[in-house]
Amino acid sequence: MAYSTKRFIIGPDDSGRRADRVVRSLLSAMPLSAVYRLFRDGAVRSGGRRIDGSSRLEAGATLDIRLPDTVEAPETSASREAAAADPRLACERAKRFSEIILLETPDLVVVNKPRGRLTHGPDGVDEDAKAYFADRMARSLAFAPAPLHRLDRNTSGALVVSASQAGAAAFSEALRAGLVGKLYLALLGGELAGTERWIDRLSRDDLKSRVSDEGAAAEAEAIPVAARGGMTLAVIRLGTGRTHQIRAQAASRGLALAGDSKYGGAPLPGGYILHCAALILPALPGGIGPLRVEAPLPPRAVARLRSIIGPSGVEAASAALCAAMHSTANG
């Protein structure tokens, strides 16, 4: 059988990554067992030396992979995207991403996700991010920018997207450690008499989250801002970030978001209002952060809230959000 060696140069966003993860990305069509056999057979080398899957790659070094000629040539994440991309559509996606940027650093970007747009998937924020960072992807073997947490399709607000591998790793670790502060504005159905601390366990069933005796711990603080017509506008400070957490915890207390039919909310023209209004991130290793970003409510949501709660309620929400941001950043 004939063999040939494919050579790649390790880019900045591949530096420090495990070799097996990069090679798995390059050879995405190859079974995992075959990928790891390459390491066992000494077919993967860096800097002229045989390496194993756990080896950490260094920027500027070579990565050589010896493959049978029958195996399709490895493709970088950027080349796969370029092969599938319509140039006109890619330009439109990059522009659409640029229009929602709130803050951009070399490692992280915070965008204000519109209501109705997916975080991941067809026509999602992730696809727009890849188009926007096409040049950066071209300098990497395996890194692709992507949202680092999730907002539901009909939830708007602050969403963090990786701009580098270092940013992705640092933010994800901070998220796991509970160091990322998240503040939401939510229109609850029912009256919230005073600030409440919600501590539950949530389980998932049939694409819904439910408060139960089992599942993952879920904590939040609900701060009422204004009430009118049997509805309460509240600031929600998340202590954890579970799927549908606010929607499920509010519903379990008879406060399902107005318009959230999935969780039993009363009908509301235009659907529910849930907006990630602010993100607070401390200083992280590698000089990443601190970040304190406020995401303005979409104009349509502002108009709806003025009609439902009244202009004074919207102003009160802005003041309450500022106070919550300050206490979160200093807490």
Secondary structure in CASP SS format (residue, H / E / C, confidence):
PFRMAT SS
TARGET T0000
AUTHOR 0000-0000-0000
METHOD secondary structure of the structure
MODEL  1
M C 1.00
A C 1.00
Y E 1.00
S E 1.00
T E 1.00
K E 1.00
R E 1.00
F E 1.00
I E 1.00
I C 1.00
G C 1.00
P C 1.00
D C 1.00
D C 1.00
S C 1.00
G C 1.00
R C 1.00
R E 1.00
A H 1.00
D H 1.00
R H 1.00
V H 1.00
V H 1.00
R H 1.00
S H 1.00
L H 1.00
L C 1.00
S C 1.00
A C 1.00
M C 1.00
P C 1.00
L H 1.00
S H 1.00
A H 1.00
V H 1.00
Y H 1.00
R H 1.00
L H 1.00
F H 1.00
R H 1.00
D C 1.00
G C 1.00
A C 1.00
V E 1.00
R E 1.00
S E 1.00
G C 1.00
G C 1.00
R E 1.00
R E 1.00
I C 1.00
D C 1.00
G C 1.00
S C 1.00
S C 1.00
R E 1.00
L C 1.00
E C 1.00
A C 1.00
G C 1.00
A C 1.00
T E 1.00
L E 1.00
D E 1.00
I E 1.00
R E 1.00
L E 1.00
P E 1.00
D C 1.00
T C 1.00
V C 1.00
E C 1.00
A C 1.00
P C 1.00
E C 1.00
T C 1.00
S H 1.00
A H 1.00
S H 1.00
R H 1.00
E H 1.00
A H 1.00
A H 1.00
A H 1.00
A C 1.00
D C 1.00
P H 1.00
R H 1.00
L H 1.00
A H 1.00
C H 1.00
E H 1.00
R H 1.00
A H 1.00
K H 1.00
R H 1.00
F H 1.00
S H 1.00
E C 1.00
I C 1.00
I E 1.00
L E 1.00
L E 1.00
E E 1.00
T C 1.00
P C 1.00
D C 1.00
L E 1.00
V E 1.00
V E 1.00
V E 1.00
N E 1.00
K E 1.00
P C 1.00
R C 1.00
G C 1.00
R C 1.00
L C 1.00
T C 1.00
H C 1.00
G C 1.00
P C 1.00
D C 1.00
G C 1.00
V H 1.00
D H 1.00
E H 1.00
D H 1.00
A H 1.00
K H 1.00
A H 1.00
Y H 1.00
F C 1.00
A H 1.00
D H 1.00
R H 1.00
M H 1.00
A H 1.00
R C 1.00
S C 1.00
L C 1.00
A C 1.00
F C 1.00
A C 1.00
P C 1.00
A C 1.00
P E 1.00
L C 1.00
H C 1.00
R C 1.00
L C 1.00
D C 1.00
R C 1.00
N C 1.00
T C 1.00
S E 1.00
G E 1.00
A E 1.00
L E 1.00
V E 1.00
V E 1.00
S E 1.00
A C 1.00
S C 1.00
Q H 1.00
A H 1.00
G H 1.00
A H 1.00
A H 1.00
A H 1.00
F H 1.00
S H 1.00
E H 1.00
A H 1.00
L H 1.00
R H 1.00
A C 1.00
G C 1.00
L C 1.00
V C 1.00
G E 1.00
K E 1.00
L E 1.00
Y E 1.00
L E 1.00
A E 1.00
L E 1.00
L E 1.00
G E 1.00
G C 1.00
E C 1.00
L C 1.00
A C 1.00
G C 1.00
T C 1.00
E E 1.00
R E 1.00
W E 1.00
I E 1.00
D E 1.00
R E 1.00
L E 1.00
S E 1.00
R E 1.00
D E 1.00
D C 1.00
L C 1.00
K E 1.00
S E 1.00
R E 1.00
V E 1.00
S C 1.00
D C 1.00
E C 1.00
G C 1.00
A E 1.00
A E 1.00
A E 1.00
E E 1.00
A E 1.00
E E 1.00
A E 1.00
I E 1.00
P E 1.00
V E 1.00
A E 1.00
A E 1.00
R E 1.00
G C 1.00
G C 1.00
M E 1.00
T E 1.00
L E 1.00
A E 1.00
V E 1.00
I E 1.00
R E 1.00
L E 1.00
G C 1.00
T C 1.00
G C 1.00
R C 1.00
T C 1.00
H C 1.00
Q H 1.00
I H 1.00
R H 1.00
A H 1.00
Q H 1.00
A H 1.00
A H 1.00
S H 1.00
R C 1.00
G C 1.00
L C 1.00
A C 1.00
L E 1.00
A C 1.00
G C 1.00
D C 1.00
S H 1.00
K H 1.00
Y H 1.00
G C 1.00
G C 1.00
A C 1.00
P C 1.00
L C 1.00
P C 1.00
G C 1.00
G C 1.00
Y C 1.00
I C 1.00
L E 1.00
H E 1.00
C E 1.00
A E 1.00
A E 1.00
L E 1.00
I E 1.00
L E 1.00
P C 1.00
A C 1.00
L E 1.00
P C 1.00
G C 1.00
G C 1.00
I E 1.00
G C 1.00
P C 1.00
L E 1.00
R E 1.00
V E 1.00
E E 1.00
A C 1.00
P C 1.00
L C 1.00
P C 1.00
P H 1.00
R H 1.00
A H 1.00
V H 1.00
A H 1.00
R H 1.00
L H 1.00
R H 1.00
S H 1.00
I H 1.00
I C 1.00
G C 1.00
P H 1.00
S H 1.00
G H 1.00
V H 1.00
E H 1.00
A H 1.00
A H 1.00
S H 1.00
A H 1.00
A H 1.00
L H 1.00
C H 1.00
A H 1.00
A H 1.00
M H 1.00
H H 1.00
S H 1.00
T H 1.00
A H 1.00
N C 1.00
G C 1.00
END
